[in-house]
Amino acid sequence: MIGRIPIVDIRPLVDCGRRPAKAVVGETFTVSATIFREGHDAVNANVVLVDPRGQKGPWTPMRLIAPGTDRWAAEVTPTVEGAWTYQIEAWSDPITTWRDAASKKIPAGVDVELMLEEGALLLHRAARGVPRGS
């Protein structure tokens, strides 16, 4: 089953998206959205700027701006004149999910061995994805 992470109420948005938002070269502006998923798993997100030539980058990490609201934001800055666009990427974050559960269960003495084993498996899986020499 593929998980689903809705991204809604994206801003800046002008006239329900019918007109482009505008900024001046070098002007930092905030991109925000409500990002959530069903269940207790953590999510994470980036804003990806796309320059006038269609080149993606930089990827700017978003931050949760008010716990419990599912509202995320990041500040981005266009560097050249032209029609820029942006995209928001969101994904499930299993390491943050594990860290949150472990920070509660381990001090309470609940499922300590299981939590440590799950953490080791997650880190091993993550390490396999890191290029050699990094």
PyMOL commands that set and color helices and strands:
alter all, ss='L'
color gray80, all
select helices_A, chain A and resi 15-17+94-108+112-128
alter helices_A, ss='H'
color red, helices_A
select strands_A, chain A and resi 7-11+29-35+43-50+56-61+63-66+71-76+85-92
alter strands_A, ss='S'
color yellow, strands_A
deselect
rebuild
show_as cartoon
